[in-house]
């Protein structure tokens, strides 16, 4: 039997590998199973925005118990390690991680929302300690909102802030530092130089670099946030329009549930 500790060690090894860890975010059991069935999939990552949308909540507004219920269902449905988007930790990051581990999760993103650095770093330490107390070497992809909440400040300031926060989070026990935003090559290079090779996680947004380009620059992981759900909903809406116009379900449609 593969234990949660085993899965956590597997996930940590994926972050440490020379190849960038590519995760296509999921939001429910059926999307998780569809992605897990692909031979290229090595880990499952949930998208908090997408799960919140599924329940009718705005991003970051879903109650903790609903988020944990869904990520627990996802973890129970797949054999791969699951890393979950846990928003800002819901006011008690350590306890949230303890509950997430109980639900079968072995890693997470938790965002700082640009709270004071000392406070955010203390939360990182609390999350790592929660994992230790549960016997799971929890894999924390500590997110800094230095870019997405930077308020239009110069890029250089956001880079410096992300580096300072990232180093503090790594010192507190995080495995990697997630810096969401449309990061060009120069910005990514500066972040990797400042935070560490194989320690920066990025998001694949329209207008951003490709995963191969980020890999060459030393990034550890690329995820896609709510974009996979939007791709799926776009396909649904487009096909619905075709059906209303007298069309048919595409012959290429596969049974994935």
VMD Tcl script that draws the C-alpha trace (Angstrom):
set ca {
  {0.00 0.00 0.00}
  {1.29 3.45 -0.95}
  {1.10 5.73 2.09}
  {0.63 9.49 2.13}
  {4.26 9.83 3.21}
  {5.31 7.79 0.18}
  {3.23 9.98 -2.12}
  {4.70 13.12 -0.57}
  {8.22 11.85 -1.21}
  {7.26 11.04 -4.81}
  {5.89 14.56 -5.28}
  {9.02 16.12 -3.78}
  {11.15 14.09 -6.18}
  {9.12 15.39 -9.12}
  {9.89 18.96 -8.04}
  {13.59 18.10 -7.71}
  {13.87 16.34 -11.08}
  {15.73 18.05 -13.95}
  {12.51 18.04 -16.00}
  {9.89 20.65 -15.18}
  {6.86 19.22 -13.38}
  {3.85 19.78 -15.65}
  {0.48 19.61 -13.89}
  {-2.86 20.19 -15.65}
  {-5.22 21.45 -12.96}
  {-8.44 19.60 -12.19}
  {-11.58 20.59 -10.29}
  {-13.66 17.47 -9.62}
  {-13.43 13.69 -9.61}
  {-14.20 13.15 -13.29}
  {-11.69 15.76 -14.47}
  {-9.08 14.24 -12.13}
  {-9.69 10.76 -13.49}
  {-9.49 12.01 -17.08}
  {-6.11 13.66 -16.44}
  {-4.80 10.78 -14.30}
  {-5.52 8.36 -17.15}
  {-2.93 10.05 -19.36}
  {0.46 8.28 -19.25}
  {2.25 11.65 -19.08}
  {0.55 12.56 -15.79}
  {2.80 12.18 -12.75}
  {0.82 14.19 -10.19}
  {-2.60 15.74 -9.79}
  {-3.02 19.43 -8.93}
  {-6.35 21.01 -8.08}
  {-7.41 24.52 -9.08}
  {-9.04 26.43 -6.25}
  {-10.64 28.93 -8.62}
  {-12.20 26.12 -10.65}
  {-13.49 24.23 -7.61}
  {-14.99 27.44 -6.22}
  {-16.68 28.11 -9.56}
  {-18.12 24.59 -9.56}
  {-19.84 25.35 -6.27}
  {-20.96 28.82 -7.36}
  {-18.40 30.80 -5.34}
  {-15.96 33.48 -6.42}
  {-12.27 32.60 -6.31}
  {-11.09 32.54 -2.70}
  {-14.61 32.73 -1.25}
  {-15.45 29.02 -0.97}
  {-15.73 27.69 2.61}
  {-12.88 25.50 3.74}
  {-15.07 22.46 4.36}
  {-16.33 22.45 0.77}
  {-12.84 22.82 -0.67}
  {-11.49 20.02 1.51}
  {-14.44 17.80 0.66}
  {-13.70 18.09 -3.06}
  {-9.92 17.69 -2.82}
  {-10.50 14.68 -0.59}
  {-12.81 13.12 -3.18}
  {-10.18 13.76 -5.85}
  {-7.42 12.22 -3.72}
  {-9.54 9.14 -3.07}
  {-10.25 8.70 -6.79}
  {-6.64 8.60 -8.05}
  {-3.45 6.75 -7.13}
  {-1.14 9.66 -7.93}
  {0.06 12.23 -5.38}
  {-2.36 15.16 -5.09}
  {-1.32 18.74 -4.44}
  {-4.19 21.08 -3.64}
  {-4.83 24.79 -3.99}
  {-5.75 25.81 -0.45}
  {-6.25 29.53 -1.12}
  {-4.77 31.56 1.77}
  {-5.02 28.79 4.36}
  {-8.46 29.92 5.60}
  {-7.15 31.84 8.59}
  {-5.34 28.85 10.13}
  {-2.89 27.46 7.60}
  {-1.44 24.81 9.89}
  {-4.83 23.36 10.75}
  {-5.90 23.53 7.11}
  {-2.87 21.46 6.11}
  {-3.59 18.96 8.89}
  {-7.13 18.54 7.59}
  {-5.92 18.33 3.98}
  {-3.50 15.54 4.90}
  {-6.38 13.73 6.56}
  {-8.23 14.02 3.25}
  {-5.35 12.40 1.37}
  {-3.53 15.49 0.07}
  {0.28 15.51 0.23}
  {1.12 18.97 -1.12}
  {-0.42 22.38 -1.60}
  {-0.29 25.92 -2.85}
  {-1.10 28.52 -0.21}
  {-0.99 32.18 -1.20}
  {0.40 35.05 0.85}
  {-1.88 37.78 -0.58}
  {1.02 40.11 0.19}
  {0.49 39.93 3.95}
  {3.47 41.07 6.05}
  {6.42 38.82 5.29}
  {7.01 37.67 8.86}
  {3.36 36.65 9.19}
  {3.35 34.81 5.86}
  {6.62 33.01 6.64}
  {5.23 31.93 10.02}
  {2.29 30.36 8.21}
  {4.68 28.43 5.97}
  {6.49 27.10 9.01}
  {3.17 26.15 10.63}
  {2.15 24.20 7.54}
  {5.41 22.28 7.42}
  {5.17 21.49 11.13}
  {1.60 20.27 10.64}
  {2.88 17.81 8.06}
  {5.64 16.64 10.37}
  {3.13 16.09 13.16}
  {1.07 13.92 10.81}
  {4.11 11.98 9.63}
  {3.93 13.41 6.10}
  {6.79 15.43 4.55}
  {4.29 17.91 3.14}
  {5.28 19.48 -0.18}
  {4.46 23.17 -0.01}
  {4.53 25.27 -3.17}
  {4.39 28.59 -1.30}
  {2.69 31.19 -3.46}
  {3.61 34.85 -3.41}
  {1.30 37.39 -5.01}
  {4.15 39.82 -5.63}
  {3.04 40.20 -9.26}
  {-0.71 39.60 -9.26}
  {-1.27 41.94 -6.30}
  {1.60 44.31 -7.04}
  {-0.73 47.17 -7.93}
  {1.05 48.25 -11.09}
  {4.40 48.87 -9.40}
  {7.58 48.53 -11.51}
  {8.51 44.98 -12.43}
  {11.84 45.34 -10.63}
  {10.04 45.98 -7.35}
  {7.84 42.92 -7.79}
  {10.87 40.80 -8.64}
  {12.71 42.00 -5.52}
  {9.64 41.38 -3.35}
  {9.12 37.90 -4.80}
  {12.76 37.01 -4.19}
  {12.71 38.23 -0.58}
  {9.49 36.38 0.13}
  {10.57 33.28 -1.75}
  {13.82 32.97 0.17}
  {11.97 33.38 3.46}
  {9.45 30.70 2.52}
  {12.18 28.27 1.50}
  {13.97 28.95 4.79}
  {10.69 28.16 6.58}
  {10.50 24.77 4.86}
  {8.68 25.27 1.56}
  {9.70 23.03 -1.32}
  {9.19 25.66 -4.02}
  {7.88 29.18 -4.54}
  {4.95 29.84 -6.85}
  {5.08 33.23 -8.58}
  {1.93 33.55 -10.73}
  {1.85 36.11 -13.51}
  {2.82 36.42 -17.16}
  {6.57 36.10 -16.71}
  {8.87 36.80 -19.65}
  {12.31 35.25 -20.01}
  {14.22 38.07 -18.31}
  {11.85 38.17 -15.34}
  {11.90 34.40 -14.97}
  {15.69 34.35 -15.15}
  {15.92 36.98 -12.41}
  {13.50 35.05 -10.19}
  {15.40 31.79 -10.67}
  {18.72 33.48 -9.94}
  {17.30 35.11 -6.81}
  {15.21 32.27 -5.41}
  {17.10 29.26 -6.70}
  {17.37 26.93 -9.66}
  {14.58 24.36 -9.50}
  {12.75 26.35 -6.83}
  {10.40 28.59 -8.86}
  {6.92 27.54 -9.99}
  {5.12 29.36 -12.77}
  {1.71 29.41 -14.42}
  {1.03 28.82 -18.09}
  {-1.16 31.74 -19.12}
  {-1.96 33.04 -22.61}
  {0.98 35.23 -23.56}
  {3.42 33.49 -21.23}
  {6.33 31.27 -22.22}
  {5.94 27.58 -23.01}
  {6.69 24.91 -20.45}
  {9.81 23.96 -22.41}
  {11.06 27.54 -22.29}
  {10.41 27.80 -18.55}
  {12.20 24.47 -18.07}
  {15.27 25.79 -19.89}
  {15.28 28.80 -17.55}
  {15.35 26.58 -14.45}
  {11.71 26.60 -13.32}
  {10.58 23.63 -11.22}
  {6.89 23.40 -12.04}
  {4.26 24.77 -14.37}
  {0.54 24.64 -13.69}
  {-2.40 26.16 -15.53}
  {-4.82 27.33 -12.84}
  {-8.42 27.79 -13.99}
  {-7.52 27.65 -17.69}
  {-8.19 23.90 -18.21}
  {-11.72 24.34 -16.83}
  {-12.23 27.30 -19.15}
  {-11.04 25.21 -22.10}
  {-13.55 22.50 -21.16}
  {-16.40 24.98 -20.72}
  {-15.54 26.68 -24.02}
  {-15.76 23.32 -25.77}
  {-19.08 22.63 -24.04}
  {-20.56 25.97 -25.01}
  {-19.30 25.75 -28.59}
  {-20.73 22.26 -29.02}
  {-24.03 23.31 -27.44}
  {-24.29 26.10 -30.02}
  {-23.69 23.54 -32.78}
  {-26.34 21.22 -31.33}
  {-28.88 24.05 -31.17}
  {-28.12 24.70 -34.84}
  {-28.82 21.08 -35.79}
  {-25.33 19.67 -35.36}
  {-24.22 16.43 -33.73}
  {-21.89 15.27 -30.99}
  {-18.40 14.91 -32.51}
  {-17.48 11.34 -33.41}
  {-14.13 11.87 -31.65}
  {-15.85 12.20 -28.26}
  {-14.53 9.69 -25.73}
  {-16.20 8.13 -22.69}
  {-14.06 9.34 -19.77}
  {-16.32 8.61 -16.83}
}
mol new
graphics top color blue
foreach p $ca { graphics top sphere $p radius 0.5 }
foreach p [lrange $ca 0 end-1] q [lrange $ca 1 end] { graphics top cylinder $p $q radius 0.2 }
display resetview
